[in-house]
């Protein structure tokens, strides 16, 4: 059974506590009806070991909500501990970051927080009372959309893990304590290391990824929705593909492509940023496709 629970971690500066409360109030219904769990530092019981609990929740989160403000940027713990760890996890494809523009703050282009598309365009604190309520309601809707996206991603990962378990048997031999190893069976990537195995077997094992690499064209992506569709297919196939014992060059390209896919979703603020990210993804996917299909030449 797939775990549909989506965990949300709220990263904020203490000075922005009223914004934290507004967020909690506006997504209370979402948490109640959609199997969503929200955590912030106020969730820790009195007497609890706050730091291990907080960092553990950060690692388990599917979505990290950032209350974007000068207070947040000035907080060493918020920025260098919580945000930077969330950014690393997002790059690895294990969580999403949802920045909420609560107060105006200047960020140079070199600042990682400036790379992330925030919402709404105008800081919520600068809006009138009626507009603030409308902005928070819209934030809640967009967060709900991200929850649904994360739930789909978790299901795809579960399917990928199940598929990997089916094709990577445990071979302990005579030593029951020996580590898990991949059996060298026809069609497995491990068999490609055997001089007697054929390239055809290798291609069969990577057929799903090769198909995605051939058909996904980032040059046709002009919006965030286009990017989401393209990256979701490739990231799912990368998760399904066997990478243990793959040559270093292949592993290096796969990791570069994973990182580029994550950055493409982040760099969705302007058409120029989208075009640059898509060009990088296209270059890497073509290099990986050429490497995986070299035997066909």
N, C-alpha and C positions, 0 to 999 in steps of 0.2 A: 504493500500500500504506500502511495506517495504522500510524504508529509507536505500538506498544503499551507502550513503555518509560514507566514512571512514576518520576519523580525525587523523592526525599525529602530535604529539607534539615533537619538537626537544629540547632536554636538552643538553646544552653544556657550556663550560667555555669561557669567552670572548676572552681568549688568542688563542682559536681554531676557531676564526671567519672565517678564510679562508677555513677550513674544512666544516663549515656550508654552505658557499657559494658553494663549490663543490657539496655537497649533493643536495642542491636546484637545481643547474643547471642540475645535472644528473637525477633527478626525475621530472623535469618540464613537460616532456611529459606524464609521469604517472599521474600527477595531472590534466593535460589537458584532457586526454581521458578516465580516469577511475573513475571519480567522487571521487577524493581524495582531501582533504583540509589539507594543511600543515601550522603549526604555530610555530613560535619562537619569542623571545622577540623583534625582529626587526619588527614584524607584528603589534606592538602596535603603534597607532597614537601618534604624538607629543601632549603632554598635557594630554594624557590618564592616568588613574590610573593603573599603570603598574602591581602592585602586585595582586589586585583582578582579573584583566583580565588574567594574566598569570596563576594563580591558578585555575581559572574557566576553562580555556582551558585545563589544566592538568587533571582536573576531567572529562572533556568531551572526552578526547582522547581515541581512540581505540588502537593506537600504540604509545608508547613512544620510540623515537629514542635517544639513549645515545651515544654521541661522547666520547668514552673511552680514557682517557689520564690522565697523572699526574695532569694536570691543572684541570680536572673535579673532581678528587678525592680530591684535595686540596681546592676546592671551597665549603665552608660550605653550601651556599644556594643550589648549584647544587646537592650536595650529600645528605644532611640531610633534605632538603625540597622536592626537585623535585624527586630525585631518590628513596628515602625511601617511599614517597607517591605512586609512580609508582609501587614499589615492593609490597606494601600492596594491591593495586588494582589488580595487577597480581595474587596475592594469592587468591583474592576473585573471580577471573575469569572474571573481567570486562575490562581488557586491556592486551596487550602483550608488552614486552620490546624487543627492537632490538638494541643490543650494537654493535657499529662500532669501530673497533680497529684502531684509527687514530694515536695514539702515544704510544710508549712503556711505560709501567708502571708496577711496581711490586705491587702485591696484595697478602697478606697472605691468607691462606685458610679460615680464619674466616671472611674475608671481603665479604659481600653479593654480591658485584659486581663480585667477582671471581667465584661465583656459576653459572653465566650466560654465556652460549655459545656465544662468540663474533665472528665477521667476519670482515676482513679476518684473517687468522692465523698470518701473519706478519703485523706489524703496517704499515699503508699506507704511513706514513711519511718516512719510511725507504726504500721505493721502488723507482726505477728510474722513470723518467717522463712518459715514455710509460706504465710501469707497474702500475703506479698510476691511469692512465685513465682506464686501464683494470679492476683494482680493484674496482673503483667507479662504472663502468658499471655493474660488477657482484653484487655489493652491491645493486644497483637499482633493478636488477632482483630478488634477494632474498627478498627485501622489497616488490616488487610487489606480490610475492608468499604469503607473510604474509598478505598483503592487502586482497587478495582473501580469505585467511583463516578466517580473521576477518569478512569479509562480510558474509561468510557462517555461522559463529557463531552468528552474529546479526540476521540473518534470522531464525536460530534455536530458539534463545531467543524469537523472535517475535511470532513464532508458539507456543512456550511454554507458553508465556503470554496469548495468545488467548485461549489456551486449559484450562488454569487455570481460565480465566474469564468465560468459559462455565460451569465449574463444581463448581465454588464458587459463588453462587448467593448472592446478597445483600438482607439481611433480616432486615429491619428497624422496622418491626412491627408497633406499634402505635406511636412510637417515630421516626419521620423522621430524627432526628439529631443523632440517635444512631449510633455507629461505625459499620463498615462492619463486619459481622460475617459469619462463614461457616455454611450452613444449614446441619442438621444431616440427610442426605439422604442415602439410601442403596448404599454401595460401596464407601462412603467417609471415609476418615481417622477419621473424627470427630465421625462417628458412632461407631468406635471401642471403644470409651470411654463409650458408653452406654452398661451396663451389658447385655442387651437383644440382642445386635448385635452379629453377628457371625464373627469368624476369616476369614471365606471364603470371606466376604465383604472386609475385610482389605486387603487380598491378591489380590483381584481383582483390588483394587485401586492402588496397588503398582506393578501390574503385569509387566509393562514395565521395571521398575527398577530391579525387581527380575530376569527377563529374562537376562538383561544385566549383572547382578552380576554373574549369573550362567555361561554365555558363554564367558565373557571376561577373558582371561588368560594372566596376565602380565608376567608369566614365559616364554611365547613364544615371548616376545618383545625383539628384539636385536638391534633395530635401532630407530632413531628419528621418522621415518615414522610409524613404528609399534606402538610406544607410542602415536603418534598423533591420529591414528585410534582408539586405545583402549580408550584413555581418552576422545575423542570427544563423543563417544557413551555413556559412563557413565555420563559425565557432562551434556549431553542433557537430559538423563533420570532423573538425579537429579533435573534439572531445572523443568521438567514436573511433578515431584512427589509432592504430597500434604504434606507439613511439618508443617502447622499450627496445634497447639494442639497435636503434636506428643510427646510421652514421652521424657523426658530429655536424657535418654540413647541413644535413636534413633537419636535425634537431634545432640548429641555429636559425635556419630559415623559418621553421614553424614558430619558434618563440618570437622572432621579429614580426611575423605576420600577426600573431595573437596581440602583441603590443600595439601594432599599427591599427588593428581593428578597434581596440579599445580607444585609442587616441582619435580615431575617425569619429566615433560617437561623441567624444568630448568636444572636438573641434567643429561644433555645428552652429557657431554663433554667426558666421558670415559666409557668403558664397565663396569668397576667396579661401577661407580656412577649409571649407568642405572640399573644394577642388584640390587643394594641396594634399589633404589627407587621403583623398581618393586616388590621386596619382601615386602616392607612396604605396597604398594597398595594392594597386594594380601591378606595380613593379615587382613587389614581393611575391604576389600570387603567381605571376608569370614565371619568376625564377624558380619557385617551388614546383610549379607544373612541369617546367622543362626538366628539372632534376628527377622527378618521379616518373616521367615518361621517356627518359633518355634512351631506354632500351628499344623504343619503337622506331628510332631513327635508322 
